[in-house]
Amino acid sequence: EEFPDLKYTITCSGNNYSNTQAYDKNIHVFNQKYVADNVNVVSGNIKPIFMLGKVNLDLLGIIQKDEEKLSDRRRALGIKNQELINKQKGKNNSFTDVARIISGVLVRNYNKNNAEKAFDELESKKVLSQELIQEHLTTLKQQEKQQLTPIETTTTKALKGIINDSKNILSKTVEIVVIDRLKNNPNISKWVEEGIHLHKETDLNNCEFCNQQLPVDRIPQLLSYFNDADKSLKMDIESLLERTRIIYPLISKLSFMDEANLYDEFQEDYKEEVENLKTYKAQLLDKVEMSGFTTLFPTFKNHTPKHIRLSDKQIRLQIIPIL
């Protein structure tokens, strides 16, 4: 409109355009300063020219926003990384402190790496209370004790054997022809029993006590009372009594080591158990000396026709608690 007589022909992308044709492309116009800065007319060189359309401008806005987000996240990541570094330093210091304690009281040259490895191998990880920490520290600071000598159990095993044999013997009976006078007078029975054996061994006809001839049926009568089964049972009883007499001093000599041989945390419980054992020991000696072992068997020995049994109550109250 400003130049109605202007005529031109333009070639663009292999197509010719003239003033008589409508040009459907956008034309970018550059001012003189831009041309001077970017186009070298003499050499024919030109710097690259980048065109940004509306879509690209929208993308540019998105990129700028993403860059802002990225920057924020980088700042947050930096903060977290610093927190991680601080946590790592704290962890290292904690393991170093633990290693220092252990190295000072338990193992030489125990370092942070040893402590960390031991921690990783724990099956269950939990925070200990101050009370437990103090208890473990006390344990660590204790001096190593010598290995304890195992408790001697021979005496208790022997006593159990005596108890079992006693129950068996007390349940036995012997078939004899009862002589009431001997049955009711143990001392006389013992005297007659010893006398009849002397009488048989020396092949006497007269009684050495009264110097009278014994009645014909008296010897067979006494032999029926003091028969082989009776003699065998009495020998078993005497053997059992001898075993009981032997074990008595063994029980009295039983001793218990001092609690100082144990670590501190075990001493109180051990001391209490030792006191209980001392009480049981005294009770056991009393039972061996005063109860059925020294009174019941001699009585049974002189009354073998009887069937005597230790009651469950006797076993439970007098013997088992002691063992």
Secondary structure, DSSP 8 states (H G I E B T S, - for coil): ---TT---EEEETTEEEETTS---S------HHHHHHHB-TTT--B-------HHHHHHHHHHHHHHHHHHHHHHHHHHHHHHHHHHHHHHHHHHHHHHHHHHHHT-TT--HHHHHHHHHT-SS-----HHHHHHHHHHHHS-----------HHHHHHHHHHHHHHHHHT--------HHHHH-HHHHHHHHHHHHHHHHHT-SB-TTT--B--TTHHHHHHHHS-HHHHHHHHHHHHHHHHHHHHHHHHHT-----GGGS-HHHHHHHHHHHHHHHHHHHHHHHHHHHSHHHHHHHHHHT-TTS-----HHHIIIIITTT-
